[in-house]
Amino acid sequence: MIIDDIKDARDNIRLDIETYCSDVEIIGEAEGVVTGAKAIRELKPEVVFLDIQMQDGTGFDLLDIAGDINFKVIFTTASDEYAIKAFKFSAIDYLLKPIDPDELVAAIEKIKNTKVLPKENLNLLSESIKDHKSMTRLALNTLEKILIVEIKDIVRCESSVNYTTFYFADKSRLMVTKTLKGI
């Protein structure tokens, strides 16, 4: 399903999917938060290509009113560099407009192998984008899972080749699969 308030953007995504991802079927489209939430309830998509800024609200508003999120989300955005970094922290996929066909194919392949992300990850992303100066939590990717941690609980970080170990105030530690530069 494609949700974007700009018809040309929806048309472009649809054409790209039909051209480069022939195994993906578009079951519906919507042009905003209200129509998108209604279409999600009716059509029950597996994946939603979701714009962030729309005329009647944001993609996060839509996710709030959609209720249970039992579908995967690929955000489509013309957002700035900070927002892109927030997506990486939250482990949610995104495509930068205009969409690069290779990135579209990679996002589809990635999403085929992932589970629906917990609502907390979406909340973290929303919080990060709205006001990155007051961000209080961080999503950390380990080899086994994604953990949400409070930034205030991090004492220090130590990098070793392609990994970073986080040390916490409670004396615990956690190794993540990113370098300090990637965090």
VOFI-549670 format. One record per atom (N, C-alpha, C): residue number from 0; atom name; x, y, z. Coordinates in pm, 1 decimal, padded with zeros to 6 digits. Each point is the difference from the previous one (the first is absolute). Layout:
REC  num  atome         x         y         z
REC  NUM     CA         X         Y         Z
...
***
This chain:
REC  num  atome         x         y         z
REC    0      N   00084.0  -00116.9   00000.0
REC    0     CA  -00084.0   00116.9   00000.0
REC    0      C   00089.3   00124.2   00000.0
REC    1      N  -00043.0   00101.7  -00072.4
REC    1     CA   00074.9   00125.7  -00009.1
REC    1      C  -00084.5   00110.8   00061.6
REC    2      N   00059.2   00075.2   00094.1
REC    2     CA  -00070.7   00113.5   00060.3
REC    2      C   00088.8   00122.9  -00013.7
REC    3      N  -00046.2   00094.9  -00080.5
REC    3     CA   00073.5   00123.5  -00026.7
REC    3      C  -00101.3   00103.1  -00046.0
REC    4      N   00012.5   00123.7   00044.7
REC    4     CA  -00098.0   00101.6  -00036.8
REC    4      C   00021.9   00057.5  -00140.3
REC    5      N   00110.0  -00033.1  -00064.5
REC    5     CA   00028.3   00051.0  -00133.8
REC    5      C  -00022.1  -00112.1  -00101.1
REC    6      N  -00096.7   00022.6  -00089.4
REC    6     CA  -00036.7  -00102.6  -00097.3
REC    6      C   00119.2  -00041.6  -00085.9
REC    7      N   00080.6   00095.7  -00046.0
REC    7     CA   00116.9  -00033.9  -00081.5
REC    7      C   00096.7  -00090.5   00075.9
REC    8      N   00016.0   00023.0   00131.0
REC    8     CA   00088.0  -00084.4   00081.0
REC    8      C  -00055.5  -00142.7   00007.3
REC    9      N  -00132.0  -00012.1   00020.8
REC    9     CA  -00061.9  -00133.6   00002.6
REC    9      C   00017.8  -00069.1  -00134.4
REC   10      N  -00023.5   00073.9  -00107.7
REC   10     CA   00014.8  -00056.3  -00135.0
REC   10      C   00142.4  -00047.5  -00024.7
REC   11      N   00098.5   00080.8   00042.6
REC   11     CA   00141.4  -00036.3  -00019.7
REC   11      C   00037.6  -00124.7   00078.8
REC   12      N  -00045.8  -00008.6   00124.1
REC   12     CA   00029.6  -00119.1   00081.1
REC   12      C  -00064.7  -00123.2  -00063.0
REC   13      N  -00125.8   00015.1  -00041.1
REC   13     CA  -00070.9  -00112.5  -00063.1
REC   13      C   00075.6  -00046.3  -00124.5
REC   14      N   00038.8   00094.0  -00086.3
REC   14     CA   00071.6  -00034.8  -00122.7
REC   14      C   00133.1  -00067.7   00030.6
REC   15      N   00072.2   00053.1   00098.7
REC   15     CA   00128.7  -00060.7   00038.3
REC   15      C  -00019.5  -00142.6   00051.4
REC   16      N  -00102.5  -00020.6   00081.3
REC   16     CA  -00025.9  -00133.8   00053.8
REC   16      C  -00038.0  -00095.2  -00113.2
REC   17      N  -00087.3   00045.1  -00089.0
REC   17     CA  -00040.7  -00085.0  -00112.7
REC   17      C   00118.0  -00033.1  -00090.7
REC   18      N   00092.1   00096.1  -00016.9
REC   18     CA   00114.4  -00018.1  -00089.0
REC   18      C   00109.7  -00085.0   00062.1
REC   19      N   00034.4   00026.2   00126.7
REC   19     CA   00118.2  -00060.7   00060.8
REC   19      C  -00030.4  -00110.4   00102.0
REC   20      N  -00124.2  -00008.7   00044.7
REC   20     CA  -00035.9  -00098.2   00102.8
REC   20      C  -00129.9  -00069.1  -00041.6
REC   21      N   00005.8  -00074.9  -00107.4
REC   21     CA  -00120.0  -00057.8  -00059.6
REC   21      C  -00071.7  -00099.5   00092.4
REC   22      N   00069.4  -00049.5   00102.7
REC   22     CA  -00064.2  -00093.9   00092.1
REC   22      C  -00079.0   00070.3   00110.1
REC   23      N  -00000.1   00135.4  -00000.8
REC   23     CA  -00073.5   00077.5   00099.9
REC   23      C  -00128.4   00051.7  -00063.7
REC   24      N  -00111.0  -00023.3   00068.4
REC   24     CA  -00129.9   00045.9  -00049.4
REC   24      C  -00047.8   00118.6   00082.3
REC   25      N  -00033.2   00109.0  -00066.5
REC   25     CA  -00057.1   00117.6   00066.9
REC   25      C  -00150.7  -00025.5   00014.0
REC   26      N  -00047.8  -00007.8   00124.4
REC   26     CA  -00141.9  -00031.1   00021.4
REC   26      C  -00083.6   00125.0   00023.4
REC   27      N   00066.5   00115.9   00016.6
REC   27     CA  -00076.7   00122.2   00021.5
REC   27      C   00088.7   00120.4   00018.7
REC   28      N  -00064.6   00115.7  -00004.3
REC   28     CA   00068.6   00127.6   00019.5
REC   28      C  -00088.9   00090.2   00084.3
REC   29      N   00062.4   00097.6   00063.8
REC   29     CA  -00074.3   00101.2   00074.6
REC   29      C   00080.0   00129.3  -00004.0
REC   30      N  -00071.0   00112.0   00019.0
REC   30     CA   00066.3   00129.4  -00012.8
REC   30      C   00017.9   00074.2   00132.2
REC   31      N  -00025.9  -00065.9   00111.5
REC   31     CA   00017.2   00070.0   00125.7
REC   31      C  -00015.0  -00089.6   00120.7
REC   32      N   00004.0   00063.0   00115.4
REC   32     CA  -00005.2  -00070.4   00127.4
REC   32      C  -00133.8  -00071.9   00018.3
REC   33      N  -00109.2   00072.3  -00016.5
REC   33     CA  -00132.2  -00056.8   00024.8
REC   33      C  -00032.2  -00108.2  -00102.5
REC   34      N   00018.2   00030.3  -00127.7
REC   34     CA  -00030.1  -00099.5  -00103.7
REC   34      C   00096.6  -00118.1   00007.9
REC   35      N   00123.7   00026.8   00039.2
REC   35     CA   00098.8  -00106.5   00013.3
REC   35      C  -00034.4  -00096.4   00112.1
REC   36      N  -00039.3   00053.8   00115.3
REC   36     CA  -00036.0  -00085.0   00114.0
REC   36      C  -00121.7  -00086.0  -00035.0
REC   37      N  -00096.9   00060.0  -00068.4
REC   37     CA  -00120.0  -00074.1  -00040.7
REC   37      C   00038.0  -00112.3  -00097.7
REC   38      N   00084.2   00031.3  -00097.8
REC   38     CA   00041.2  -00100.3  -00099.4
REC   38      C   00079.9  -00112.8   00064.6
REC   39      N   00083.6   00032.3   00096.5
REC   39     CA   00077.7  -00103.4   00070.3
REC   39      C  -00093.5  -00095.8   00071.6
REC   40      N  -00102.0   00054.5   00068.5
REC   40     CA  -00095.5  -00085.8   00071.4
REC   40      C  -00076.6  -00090.8  -00096.5
REC   41      N  -00036.1   00055.1  -00115.2
REC   41     CA  -00079.4  -00076.6  -00096.6
REC   41      C   00083.9  -00101.6  -00078.2
REC   42      N   00118.1   00041.8  -00046.7
REC   42     CA   00077.9  -00082.6  -00092.0
REC   42      C   00102.3  -00090.4   00068.9
REC   43      N   00038.6   00033.9   00123.3
REC   43     CA   00096.7  -00078.9   00077.1
REC   43      C   00127.0  -00032.3  -00080.6
REC   44      N   00074.6   00104.7  -00037.2
REC   44     CA   00121.5  -00021.4  -00080.5
REC   44      C   00111.2  -00065.7   00081.1
REC   45      N   00092.0  -00062.8  -00070.6
REC   45     CA   00118.6  -00056.7   00064.0
REC   45      C   00107.8   00106.7   00015.5
REC   46      N   00006.2   00091.8  -00098.4
REC   46     CA   00101.0   00106.3  -00000.3
REC   46      C  -00067.9   00130.9  -00037.7
REC   47      N   00037.8   00108.6   00068.3
REC   47     CA  -00051.1   00133.1  -00033.1
REC   47      C   00118.0   00090.7  -00032.7
REC   48      N  -00004.6   00058.3  -00119.9
REC   48     CA   00094.4   00106.0  -00038.5
REC   48      C  -00065.2   00128.6   00048.2
REC   49      N   00060.4   00063.7   00100.8
REC   49     CA  -00066.3   00108.0   00072.8
REC   49      C   00080.1   00129.5  -00004.4
REC   50      N  -00063.5   00104.9  -00052.6
REC   50     CA   00060.5   00133.1   00001.1
REC   50      C  -00003.0   00052.5   00143.6
REC   51      N   00096.4   00084.5   00035.1
REC   51     CA   00002.6   00053.5   00136.5
REC   51      C  -00085.3   00125.8   00012.4
REC   52      N   00019.1   00096.5  -00088.2
REC   52     CA  -00074.9   00125.4   00006.5
REC   52      C  -00111.9  -00000.3  -00102.7
REC   53      N  -00124.4   00007.5   00048.6
REC   53     CA  -00115.0   00006.3  -00089.2
REC   53      C  -00087.1   00118.5   00039.9
REC   54      N  -00094.5   00033.8  -00085.2
REC   54     CA  -00084.2   00118.3   00023.3
REC   54      C  -00077.0  -00008.0   00131.9
REC   55      N  -00050.7  -00117.6   00034.5
REC   55     CA  -00084.5  -00011.4   00119.3
REC   55      C   00072.0  -00060.6   00120.1
REC   56      N   00132.6  -00000.2  -00002.4
REC   56     CA   00076.0  -00050.3   00114.1
REC   56      C   00125.0  -00072.4  -00045.5
REC   57      N   00054.4  -00081.8   00088.7
REC   57     CA   00123.9  -00071.5  -00030.6
REC   57      C  -00025.3  -00150.2  -00008.5
REC   58      N   00096.9  -00070.0  -00054.8
REC   58     CA  -00006.6  -00145.9  -00002.7
REC   58      C  -00009.5  -00057.3   00140.3
REC   59      N   00060.4   00068.6   00096.7
REC   59     CA  -00006.3  -00046.5   00139.1
REC   59      C  -00141.2   00016.8   00055.9
REC   60      N  -00067.8   00108.5  -00040.0
REC   60     CA  -00139.8   00017.1   00040.2
REC   60      C  -00082.5  -00117.3  -00051.8
REC   61      N   00024.0  -00036.6  -00124.4
REC   61     CA  -00071.8  -00111.8  -00060.5
REC   61      C   00024.6  -00128.0   00078.7
REC   62      N   00125.7  -00026.0   00035.6
REC   62     CA   00032.2  -00121.5   00074.6
REC   62      C  -00066.3   00000.9   00137.3
REC   63      N  -00013.9   00119.0   00060.0
REC   63     CA  -00067.6   00010.3   00129.7
REC   63      C  -00147.7  -00037.7  -00009.4
REC   64      N  -00066.8   00048.4  -00105.2
REC   64     CA  -00143.6  -00026.7  -00009.8
REC   64      C  -00031.3  -00133.0  -00068.0
REC   65      N   00099.5  -00060.6  -00062.7
REC   65     CA  -00022.5  -00127.8  -00068.9
REC   65      C  -00020.7  -00114.3   00098.2
REC   66      N   00038.9   00020.6   00125.2
REC   66     CA  -00015.6  -00107.1   00099.6
REC   66      C   00116.2  -00096.7  -00005.7
REC   67      N  -00032.2  -00129.1   00002.6
REC   67     CA   00104.6  -00101.9  -00004.0
REC   67      C   00076.9   00008.6  -00131.2
REC   68      N   00129.6   00006.5   00010.7
REC   68     CA   00084.4   00006.4  -00119.3
REC   68      C   00048.1  -00141.2  -00028.6
REC   69      N  -00075.7  -00068.8  -00084.3
REC   69     CA   00036.5  -00136.7  -00036.3
REC   69      C   00042.8  -00004.8  -00146.7
REC   70      N   00069.3   00104.9  -00040.6
REC   70     CA   00054.5   00009.7  -00135.3
REC   70      C   00137.9   00063.8   00010.5
REC   71      N   00078.2  -00014.5  -00103.9
REC   71     CA   00133.7   00058.7  -00003.8
REC   71      C  -00009.0   00137.9  -00064.0
REC   72      N   00089.0   00089.3   00042.1
REC   72     CA  -00002.7   00137.5  -00048.9
REC   72      C   00131.4   00032.9  -00069.4
REC   73      N  -00012.0   00054.9  -00120.7
REC   73     CA   00114.5   00061.5  -00067.4
REC   73      C  -00038.7   00146.4  -00017.3
REC   74      N   00067.8   00086.9   00073.1
REC   74     CA  -00029.4   00142.5  -00012.3
REC   74      C   00058.1   00052.5  -00130.5
REC   75      N  -00074.3   00087.3  -00065.1
REC   75     CA   00050.7   00071.4  -00116.7
REC   75      C   00008.6   00145.7   00042.6
REC   76      N   00115.5   00060.3  -00018.2
REC   76     CA   00021.2   00132.6   00055.4
REC   76      C   00094.8   00083.8  -00083.9
REC   77      N  -00018.5   00128.6   00007.3
REC   77     CA   00094.1   00094.9  -00058.3
REC   77      C   00071.8   00069.6   00115.4
REC   78      N   00011.5  -00070.6   00111.8
REC   78     CA   00046.3   00054.6   00126.6
REC   78      C   00148.1   00035.3   00001.1
REC   79      N   00039.9   00070.9   00102.5
REC   79     CA   00138.9   00042.8   00012.2
REC   79      C   00089.9  -00108.3   00058.4
REC   80      N   00125.5   00029.9   00007.6
REC   80     CA   00100.9  -00096.8   00044.4
REC   80      C  -00026.2  -00051.0   00140.8
REC   81      N  -00044.8   00087.2   00091.0
REC   81     CA  -00023.7  -00046.1   00136.5
REC   81      C  -00110.1  -00104.6   00003.5
REC   82      N  -00108.2   00024.4  -00075.7
REC   82     CA  -00110.1  -00096.0  -00001.2
REC   82      C   00047.4  -00135.2  -00051.8
REC   83      N   00085.7   00001.5  -00100.6
REC   83     CA   00052.6  -00125.4  -00054.4
REC   83      C   00079.1  -00073.4   00107.5
REC   84      N   00077.9   00072.5   00078.0
REC   84     CA   00075.0  -00063.3   00108.4
REC   84      C  -00096.6  -00060.0   00103.1
REC   85      N  -00108.7   00069.8   00026.5
REC   85     CA  -00099.6  -00051.2   00094.1
REC   85      C  -00060.1  -00130.9  -00050.3
REC   86      N  -00023.8  -00009.4  -00131.7
REC   86     CA  -00050.7  -00124.5  -00055.7
REC   86      C   00097.1  -00113.2   00027.3
REC   87      N   00128.9   00025.6  -00018.8
REC   87     CA   00100.1  -00104.3   00022.5
REC   87      C   00001.0  -00042.5   00146.4
REC   88      N  -00010.2   00096.1   00092.2
REC   88     CA  -00003.6  -00033.3   00142.3
REC   88      C  -00121.4  -00084.6   00032.4
REC   89      N  -00109.6   00023.7  -00065.2
REC   89     CA  -00123.8  -00068.4   00031.6
REC   89      C  -00017.6  -00130.1  -00076.7
REC   90      N   00094.5  -00031.1  -00087.0
REC   90     CA  -00001.8  -00126.1  -00074.9
REC   90      C  -00125.1  -00014.1  -00086.0
REC   91      N  -00047.3   00109.7  -00053.1
REC   91     CA  -00115.2   00000.1  -00088.1
REC   91      C   00050.2   00041.9  -00137.2
REC   92      N  -00050.4  -00064.4  -00104.7
REC   92     CA   00048.7   00031.6  -00132.8
REC   92      C  -00065.7   00125.7  -00054.3
REC   93      N   00069.2   00066.6  -00088.5
REC   93     CA  -00048.9   00122.1  -00060.9
REC   93      C   00055.5   00008.4  -00141.4
REC   94      N  -00069.1   00075.7  -00083.2
REC   94     CA   00046.5   00030.1  -00134.5
REC   94      C  -00004.2   00151.0  -00015.4
REC   95      N   00109.4   00056.0  -00045.3
REC   95     CA   00009.6   00143.8  -00019.8
REC   95      C  -00054.1   00034.3  -00137.8
REC   96      N  -00089.4   00099.1  -00005.1
REC   96     CA  -00057.1   00044.7  -00127.5
REC   96      C   00097.6   00092.4  -00071.4
REC   97      N   00013.2  -00004.5  -00131.0
REC   97     CA  -00058.1  -00099.4  -00088.6
REC   97      C   00063.6  -00136.4   00025.0
REC   98      N  -00078.9  -00103.9  -00012.5
REC   98     CA   00042.5  -00134.6   00037.3
REC   98      C   00093.2  -00059.8  -00104.8
REC   99      N   00112.3  -00049.6   00049.3
REC   99     CA   00097.0  -00069.2  -00084.6
REC   99      C  -00046.7  -00144.6  -00016.6
REC  100      N  -00010.3  -00049.9  -00123.9
REC  100     CA  -00048.6  -00137.3  -00022.3
REC  100      C   00080.0  -00106.8   00075.5
REC  101      N   00131.9   00015.1   00007.0
REC  101     CA   00081.9  -00098.4   00071.7
REC  101      C  -00033.8  -00001.4   00149.2
REC  102      N  -00025.2   00118.9   00056.7
REC  102     CA  -00035.4   00008.0   00141.4
REC  102      C  -00138.7  -00057.8   00024.6
REC  103      N  -00090.2   00017.8  -00096.0
REC  103     CA  -00133.0  -00058.1   00011.0
REC  103      C   00008.9  -00152.3   00004.1
REC  104      N   00075.0  -00057.5  -00092.3
REC  104     CA   00015.8  -00145.4  -00004.4
REC  104      C   00063.5  -00050.1   00130.1
REC  105      N   00102.1   00071.2   00048.9
REC  105     CA   00065.7  -00040.2   00124.7
REC  105      C  -00096.0   00008.9   00119.0
REC  106      N  -00082.1   00104.4   00004.6
REC  106     CA  -00096.1   00015.2   00109.9
REC  106      C  -00103.0  -00112.5  -00002.3
REC  107      N  -00046.5  -00035.8  -00118.9
REC  107     CA  -00097.2  -00109.5  -00011.9
REC  107      C   00063.2  -00131.1   00046.4
REC  108      N   00122.1  -00026.3  -00041.5
REC  108     CA   00068.2  -00123.0   00041.6
REC  108      C   00020.7  -00002.1   00151.3
REC  109      N   00040.6   00113.3   00054.7
REC  109     CA   00023.6   00009.0   00144.1
REC  109      C  -00129.5  -00024.8   00077.8
REC  110      N  -00107.2   00060.3  -00045.5
REC  110     CA  -00125.9  -00010.8   00073.0
REC  110      C  -00060.1  -00139.8  -00008.3
REC  111      N   00032.6  -00073.9  -00105.8
REC  111     CA  -00047.6  -00137.9  -00011.4
REC  111      C   00056.2  -00085.8   00112.9
REC  112      N   00117.5   00037.1   00050.4
REC  112     CA   00068.2  -00079.6   00101.1
REC  112      C  -00010.9   00057.0   00140.5
REC  113      N  -00085.9   00099.0   00020.3
REC  113     CA  -00012.6   00059.7   00132.7
REC  113      C  -00140.1  -00020.8   00055.0
REC  114      N  -00009.8   00012.8   00130.4
REC  114     CA  -00128.6  -00009.5   00067.1
REC  114      C  -00061.4   00139.3   00005.9
REC  115      N  -00126.1   00006.2   00034.8
REC  115     CA  -00063.2   00128.5   00025.8
REC  115      C   00067.9   00058.9   00122.4
REC  116      N   00041.7   00125.7  -00009.5
REC  116     CA   00070.1   00062.5   00112.0
REC  116      C  -00096.7   00039.5   00110.5
REC  117      N   00044.7  -00009.5   00123.3
REC  117     CA  -00086.4   00038.4   00111.5
REC  117      C  -00037.7   00147.8  -00007.5
REC  118      N  -00115.8   00031.9   00051.7
REC  118     CA  -00049.4   00138.2   00002.2
REC  118      C   00101.0   00091.1   00069.9
REC  119      N   00074.2  -00052.5   00096.7
REC  119     CA   00098.5   00081.2   00071.5
REC  119      C   00107.5   00052.6  -00095.1
REC  120      N   00039.3  -00078.4  -00099.8
REC  120     CA   00098.8   00046.9  -00096.8
REC  120      C  -00055.4   00117.2  -00080.5
REC  121      N  -00127.4  -00008.8  -00037.5
REC  121     CA  -00062.1   00109.8  -00073.3
REC  121      C  -00012.1   00123.9   00087.7
REC  122      N  -00032.0  -00019.3   00127.1
REC  122     CA  -00007.7   00113.2   00092.1
REC  122      C   00136.4   00066.0   00016.4
REC  123      N   00105.1  -00080.6   00008.2
REC  123     CA   00135.3   00052.7   00012.8
REC  123      C   00036.3   00083.2  -00122.3
REC  124      N  -00033.2  -00048.5  -00116.8
REC  124     CA   00028.8   00073.6  -00121.9
REC  124      C  -00075.3   00132.0  -00001.9
REC  125      N  -00127.0  -00003.6   00033.1
REC  125     CA  -00080.9   00121.3   00001.8
REC  125      C   00059.2   00101.9   00096.6
REC  126      N   00036.5  -00044.8   00117.9
REC  126     CA   00060.0   00085.0   00102.2
REC  126      C   00131.8   00059.8  -00049.7
REC  127      N   00079.7  -00079.0  -00067.8
REC  127     CA   00130.3   00043.1  -00050.0
REC  127      C  -00013.0   00107.8  -00106.1
REC  128      N  -00095.2  -00018.2  -00089.7
REC  128     CA  -00016.4   00096.0  -00108.7
REC  128      C  -00059.6   00130.5   00049.4
REC  129      N  -00095.6  -00008.3   00092.3
REC  129     CA  -00066.6   00120.8   00048.0
REC  129      C   00096.2   00093.2   00071.3
REC  130      N   00085.8  -00053.2   00083.3
REC  130     CA   00089.8   00087.0   00076.1
REC  130      C   00124.3  -00077.1   00038.9
REC  131      N   00099.3  -00000.6  -00089.5
REC  131     CA   00119.1  -00079.9   00025.9
REC  131      C   00081.4   00051.3   00117.5
REC  132      N  -00019.0   00124.3   00041.1
REC  132     CA   00076.2   00053.6   00113.7
REC  132      C  -00048.3  -00060.6   00131.8
REC  133      N  -00126.8  -00042.7   00003.1
REC  133     CA  -00052.6  -00056.5   00124.4
REC  133      C  -00014.3  -00151.7  -00008.3
REC  134      N   00066.2  -00061.2  -00096.2
REC  134     CA  -00007.7  -00145.3  -00014.5
REC  134      C   00053.9  -00066.1   00126.8
REC  135      N  -00076.3  -00093.9   00054.9
REC  135     CA   00040.2  -00062.5   00125.6
REC  135      C   00028.6  -00148.4  -00013.0
REC  136      N  -00041.3  -00059.5  -00112.3
REC  136     CA   00020.1  -00143.6  -00018.6
REC  136      C   00071.8  -00027.2  -00130.8
REC  137      N   00058.8  -00120.1  -00007.7
REC  137     CA   00076.2  -00039.0  -00117.7
REC  137      C  -00026.2  -00147.7  -00027.2
REC  138      N  -00017.6  -00035.3  -00126.2
REC  138     CA  -00016.8  -00140.6  -00037.8
REC  138      C   00137.0  -00055.7  -00035.0
REC  139      N   00039.9  -00107.9   00066.1
REC  139     CA   00130.6  -00061.9  -00023.7
REC  139      C  -00019.2  -00139.1  -00060.5
REC  140      N   00069.2  -00024.9  -00110.9
REC  140     CA  -00009.4  -00128.2  -00070.3
REC  140      C   00110.0  -00093.8   00047.5
REC  141      N  -00039.0  -00109.5   00062.7
REC  141     CA   00097.3  -00103.7   00035.5
REC  141      C  -00008.4  -00107.4  -00107.3
REC  142      N   00078.6  -00104.3   00013.9
REC  142     CA  -00009.0  -00109.5  -00096.2
REC  142      C  -00134.3  -00071.6   00008.8
REC  143      N  -00062.2  -00000.1   00118.4
REC  143     CA  -00123.5  -00074.6   00020.3
REC  143      C  -00126.9   00083.2  -00008.6
REC  144      N   00004.2   00126.7   00042.3
REC  144     CA  -00123.8   00077.8   00009.1
REC  144      C   00029.1   00149.5   00001.8
REC  145      N  -00106.5   00078.2   00005.9
REC  145     CA   00008.7   00145.1   00012.9
REC  145      C  -00047.6   00035.4   00139.8
REC  146      N   00081.1   00076.0   00073.0
REC  146     CA  -00035.8   00041.8   00135.6
REC  146      C  -00014.2   00151.8   00004.6
REC  147      N  -00100.7   00047.2   00071.8
REC  147     CA  -00019.3   00142.8   00021.3
REC  147      C   00061.6   00032.6   00135.9
REC  148      N   00093.8   00095.6   00002.3
REC  148     CA   00065.7   00036.5   00125.3
REC  148      C  -00016.0   00149.2   00025.8
REC  149      N   00006.0   00036.1   00125.7
REC  149     CA  -00002.5   00140.2   00040.1
REC  149      C   00142.5   00056.7  -00015.8
REC  150      N   00012.0   00110.8  -00069.1
REC  150     CA   00131.3   00060.8  -00022.0
REC  150      C   00065.5   00036.4   00132.8
REC  151      N  -00078.1   00045.5   00096.9
REC  151     CA   00055.7   00040.4   00130.0
REC  151      C   00067.6  -00116.2   00072.6
REC  152      N  -00034.3  -00124.7  -00036.6
REC  152     CA   00057.2  -00117.4   00065.2
REC  152      C   00134.5  -00042.9  -00060.5
REC  153      N   00038.4   00059.3  -00112.5
REC  153     CA   00126.7  -00035.9  -00064.1
REC  153      C   00113.8   00074.7   00068.2
REC  154      N   00098.6  -00075.4   00048.7
REC  154     CA   00116.0   00058.9   00066.4
REC  154      C   00109.3   00030.7  -00101.6
REC  155      N   00027.0  -00097.0  -00087.7
REC  155     CA   00101.7   00020.8  -00103.1
REC  155      C  -00018.3  -00101.4  -00112.0
REC  156      N   00069.5   00026.2  -00111.2
REC  156     CA  -00001.8  -00089.5  -00115.2
REC  156      C   00143.8  -00030.9  -00038.1
REC  157      N   00022.8  -00121.1  -00044.7
REC  157     CA   00133.6  -00042.5  -00039.7
REC  157      C  -00010.0  -00069.5  -00135.6
REC  158      N   00079.2   00047.7  -00096.0
REC  158     CA  -00005.8  -00055.1  -00135.2
REC  158      C   00109.8  -00103.2  -00020.8
REC  159      N  -00034.3  -00105.0  -00075.6
REC  159     CA   00095.9  -00102.0  -00034.6
REC  159      C  -00033.4  -00049.8  -00140.5
REC  160      N   00076.6   00042.4  -00097.6
REC  160     CA  -00019.3  -00033.0  -00141.3
REC  160      C  -00142.4   00037.3  -00042.2
REC  161      N  -00087.3  -00098.7  -00028.1
REC  161     CA  -00135.1   00028.2  -00047.2
REC  161      C  -00106.5  -00012.9   00108.6
REC  162      N   00039.5   00003.6   00125.2
REC  162     CA  -00092.3  -00014.2   00110.5
REC  162      C   00021.3   00112.9   00099.7
REC  163      N  -00103.2   00026.4   00080.5
REC  163     CA   00011.2   00096.5   00108.5
REC  163      C  -00059.3  -00063.8   00124.4
REC  164      N   00070.2   00012.8   00111.0
REC  164     CA  -00050.4  -00049.9   00127.7
REC  164      C  -00048.8   00119.4   00081.0
REC  165      N  -00125.3  -00008.3   00045.5
REC  165     CA  -00059.0   00103.0   00084.6
REC  165      C   00009.3  -00045.9   00143.7
REC  166      N   00046.2   00088.3   00087.2
REC  166     CA   00008.1  -00027.4   00142.9
REC  166      C  -00106.2   00085.1   00069.0
REC  167      N  -00076.8  -00063.2   00089.4
REC  167     CA  -00112.7   00067.4   00063.0
REC  167      C   00023.5   00022.3   00148.2
REC  168      N  -00077.5   00090.0   00057.3
REC  168     CA   00012.5   00036.7   00140.9
REC  168      C  -00022.1  -00118.7   00092.9
REC  169      N  -00080.2  -00096.6  -00041.2
REC  169     CA  -00025.5  -00116.8   00084.7
REC  169      C   00108.9  -00107.5  -00013.1
REC  170      N   00112.8   00036.4  -00061.3
REC  170     CA   00117.3  -00087.0  -00018.8
REC  170      C  -00018.0  -00102.9  -00112.1
REC  171      N  -00112.6   00000.8  -00068.0
REC  171     CA  -00018.2  -00092.0  -00111.9
REC  171      C   00065.7   00059.1  -00124.8
REC  172      N   00015.6  -00083.8  -00100.2
REC  172     CA   00055.1   00047.6  -00125.7
REC  172      C  -00069.6  -00071.5  -00114.6
REC  173      N   00011.0   00061.2  -00116.6
REC  173     CA  -00069.3  -00051.6  -00117.0
REC  173      C   00085.1   00027.6  -00123.2
REC  174      N   00024.1  -00104.7  -00079.7
REC  174     CA   00076.1   00015.8  -00122.5
REC  174      C  -00099.3   00014.7  -00116.2
REC  175      N   00020.4   00105.1  -00081.1
REC  175     CA  -00085.4   00022.3  -00116.2
REC  175      C   00079.5  -00015.0  -00128.4
REC  176      N  -00072.0  -00022.0  -00107.6
REC  176     CA   00063.4  -00030.3  -00128.1
REC  176      C   00021.1   00125.8  -00084.7
REC  177      N   00046.7   00105.5   00063.1
REC  177     CA   00031.3   00125.2  -00070.9
REC  177      C   00125.2   00061.0   00059.9
REC  178      N   00069.4   00076.2  -00083.3
REC  178     CA   00113.9   00075.8   00050.1
REC  178      C  -00052.2   00125.5   00067.4
REC  179      N   00084.6   00068.7   00074.8
REC  179     CA  -00041.0   00126.0   00061.0
REC  179      C  -00041.5   00100.2  -00107.6
REC  180      N   00068.9  -00001.4  -00111.3
REC  180     CA  -00034.2   00091.3  -00109.5
REC  180      C  -00140.3  -00028.1  -00051.6
REC  181      N  -00040.4  -00125.1  -00003.0
REC  181     CA  -00131.9  -00038.8  -00049.6
REC  181      C  -00111.3   00027.8   00097.6
REC  182      N   00034.1   00030.1   00123.7
REC  182     CA  -00101.3   00026.9   00104.6
REC  182      C  -00020.8   00144.3   00009.7
***
